[in-house]
Amino acid sequence: MPGVGYGTIGLKPDVLTRLKKITDVHYPGMFLPSSLIILMNEIKLGYYTVEPHNIKIDLNGKYTSITIRTDVKVWLEDNYKILKDEYKEKYKIENFTQFLSYFLVNMFESKRDSQKYVIRINESEFNWLQLEYKKRKKEYAQKYDTRTFERFADVYLKQLLEKIQEAKKILTV
């Protein structure tokens, strides 16, 4: 029995596998219920919205109960009240648990969609940027008021991206 402030939800094997996959990609080493908290907060902050996708979920197999914070469960229940009719029409759901399966998968897909244009670079791949910082530190401090590496990186990378956009325009003419 969960303690005060916690509730349980049931997830089918297909949904649980997808949750593990998105957790491994975006939040490596994170505890599964914690990744649901992060996803909920990202949506609440407007980083992306949960859009209905053309998906088919395998609802076979036994439910696995997972304990989540009450605020996450309440948020999911609130979304059920708001989206119940839309999901019933699109996915032929019959209850909260089926809604939850489709809603969570739509959350994962929306998260994936929001990451389409994100560049993933390992820290070791930033060595060149640190070398550029050392070379241009004084120049950029005077020109652009960059007093930290992070600020330098913002300005320098923005300039690089602008040059790339300019080159694209020239090459497509």
C-alpha positions as CSV (number, residue, x, y, z in Angstrom):
1,M,0.0,0.0,0.0
2,P,1.5,3.3,-1.0
3,G,2.2,5.9,1.6
4,V,0.5,9.3,2.0
5,G,1.2,11.5,-1.0
6,Y,1.5,8.5,-3.4
7,G,-0.8,6.6,-5.7
8,T,-0.5,3.7,-8.1
9,I,-1.2,3.4,-11.7
10,G,-1.3,0.2,-13.8
11,L,0.8,0.0,-17.0
12,K,0.6,-2.7,-19.7
13,P,3.9,-4.2,-20.7
14,D,4.0,-2.2,-24.0
15,V,3.6,1.1,-22.2
16,L,6.1,0.2,-19.5
17,T,8.7,-0.8,-22.2
18,R,8.2,2.6,-23.9
19,L,8.5,4.4,-20.6
20,K,11.8,2.6,-19.9
21,K,13.0,3.5,-23.4
22,I,12.3,7.2,-23.1
23,T,13.8,7.3,-19.6
24,D,17.0,5.6,-20.9
25,V,17.2,8.1,-23.8
26,H,16.4,11.4,-22.0
27,Y,17.0,10.7,-18.3
28,P,19.6,7.9,-18.1
29,G,19.7,6.2,-14.7
30,M,16.5,7.9,-13.6
31,F,13.9,6.0,-11.6
32,L,10.8,5.5,-13.8
33,P,8.3,7.4,-11.7
34,S,10.8,10.3,-11.5
35,S,10.8,10.5,-15.3
36,L,7.0,10.9,-15.2
37,I,7.4,13.8,-12.8
38,I,9.9,15.5,-15.2
39,L,7.7,14.8,-18.2
40,M,4.7,16.3,-16.4
41,N,6.7,19.4,-15.4
42,E,8.1,19.9,-18.9
43,I,4.6,19.9,-20.3
44,K,3.3,22.2,-17.6
45,L,6.2,24.6,-18.3
46,G,5.2,24.6,-22.0
47,Y,8.3,22.9,-23.4
48,Y,6.0,20.9,-25.5
49,T,2.3,19.8,-25.6
50,V,0.8,16.4,-25.7
51,E,-0.4,15.9,-29.2
52,P,-2.5,12.9,-30.3
53,H,-0.4,10.7,-32.6
54,N,-1.5,7.8,-34.9
55,I,-0.4,5.1,-32.5
56,K,-1.5,1.5,-31.8
57,I,-0.7,0.1,-28.4
58,D,-0.6,-3.5,-27.5
59,L,-3.0,-3.7,-24.4
60,N,-2.3,-7.4,-23.9
61,G,-0.5,-8.7,-20.9
62,K,-0.8,-8.2,-17.2
63,Y,-0.8,-4.7,-15.7
64,T,2.2,-3.8,-13.7
65,S,1.5,-1.4,-10.8
66,I,3.9,1.5,-10.5
67,T,3.8,4.0,-7.5
68,I,3.8,7.6,-8.5
69,R,3.4,10.9,-6.6
70,T,-0.1,12.0,-6.0
71,D,0.3,15.3,-7.9
72,V,1.3,13.3,-11.0
73,K,-1.7,11.0,-10.6
74,V,-4.1,14.0,-10.1
75,W,-2.6,15.7,-13.2
76,L,-3.2,12.5,-15.2
77,E,-6.8,12.2,-13.9
78,D,-7.4,15.9,-14.8
79,N,-6.2,15.2,-18.3
80,Y,-8.6,12.2,-18.4
81,K,-11.5,14.5,-17.6
82,I,-10.5,17.0,-20.3
83,L,-9.5,14.6,-23.0
84,K,-11.8,11.6,-22.3
85,D,-14.2,12.2,-25.3
86,E,-11.4,13.0,-27.8
87,Y,-9.5,9.8,-26.8
88,K,-12.6,7.7,-26.8
89,E,-13.3,8.8,-30.4
90,K,-9.7,8.5,-31.7
91,Y,-8.5,5.4,-29.7
92,K,-11.7,3.7,-28.7
93,I,-10.8,3.8,-25.0
94,E,-13.3,2.6,-22.4
95,N,-11.7,3.5,-19.1
96,F,-9.1,5.6,-17.3
97,T,-6.4,2.8,-17.5
98,Q,-6.7,2.6,-21.3
99,F,-6.7,6.4,-21.5
100,L,-3.6,6.5,-19.4
101,S,-1.8,4.0,-21.8
102,Y,-2.5,6.2,-24.8
103,F,-1.9,9.5,-23.0
104,L,1.5,8.3,-21.7
105,V,2.5,7.1,-25.2
106,N,1.4,10.4,-26.7
107,M,3.5,12.1,-24.0
108,F,6.5,10.1,-25.0
109,E,6.0,10.7,-28.7
110,S,5.5,14.4,-28.1
111,K,8.7,14.5,-26.1
112,R,10.5,12.7,-29.0
113,D,9.0,15.2,-31.5
114,S,10.2,18.1,-29.4
115,Q,13.7,16.8,-29.6
116,K,13.9,16.5,-33.4
117,Y,16.0,19.6,-33.8
118,V,18.1,19.2,-30.7
119,I,21.8,18.7,-31.3
120,R,23.2,16.0,-28.9
121,I,26.9,16.5,-28.3
122,N,29.0,14.7,-25.7
123,E,31.1,16.9,-23.3
124,S,34.3,15.6,-24.9
125,E,33.1,17.0,-28.2
126,F,33.3,20.5,-26.8
127,N,37.0,20.6,-26.4
128,W,37.3,22.7,-29.6
129,L,34.9,25.2,-28.1
130,Q,37.0,25.5,-24.9
131,L,40.1,26.1,-27.1
132,E,38.2,28.8,-29.0
133,Y,37.2,30.3,-25.7
134,K,40.8,30.5,-24.6
135,K,41.8,32.1,-27.9
136,R,39.0,34.6,-28.1
137,K,38.3,35.2,-24.4
138,K,39.6,38.8,-24.3
139,E,38.2,39.8,-27.7
140,Y,34.7,38.5,-26.9
141,A,34.8,40.0,-23.4
142,Q,35.3,43.4,-24.9
143,K,33.0,43.0,-27.9
144,Y,30.1,41.0,-26.5
145,D,30.5,41.3,-22.7
146,T,31.1,37.6,-22.3
147,R,32.6,37.0,-18.9
148,T,31.8,33.3,-18.6
149,F,32.3,30.2,-20.8
150,E,28.6,29.7,-21.0
151,R,28.0,33.2,-22.3
152,F,30.8,32.8,-24.8
153,A,29.4,29.5,-26.0
154,D,26.0,31.1,-26.5
155,V,27.4,34.0,-28.5
156,Y,29.9,31.9,-30.5
157,L,27.5,29.1,-31.3
158,K,24.8,31.6,-32.3
159,Q,27.3,33.2,-34.7
160,L,28.2,29.8,-36.2
161,L,24.5,28.9,-36.7
162,E,23.9,32.2,-38.4
163,K,26.8,31.6,-40.8
164,I,25.4,28.1,-41.6
165,Q,22.0,29.6,-42.3
166,E,23.6,32.3,-44.6
167,A,25.6,29.6,-46.4
168,K,22.4,27.6,-46.9
169,K,20.7,30.6,-48.5
170,I,23.7,31.2,-50.8
171,L,23.9,27.6,-51.9
172,T,20.1,27.3,-52.6
173,V,20.1,30.3,-54.9
